[in-house]
């Protein structure tokens, strides 16, 4: 499933980095922290690799 906004893609990238051990879990806040806890690495990878072209900044 592709990301629906730039903010969602960015949060997924941060959560994915924490899952892989590239960044500490304690640095996560808000949506990225929730994604870290509720999604597996494959789901996060799908969201994070979404192209930013044409995505809105935030989805209402």
C-alpha angles and dihedrals in degrees: 000000000000123000115265096210142019090249092055092048091049093049091049090052091053092048091048092052090053092048090053092048094245092121132022118265089228090068092065120102136178117339095006091056091049091048091049091056099041106037134061124231094262093055092047091049091054092052095043096051093055112123113249092215110117097003119131118240093242133005115225 
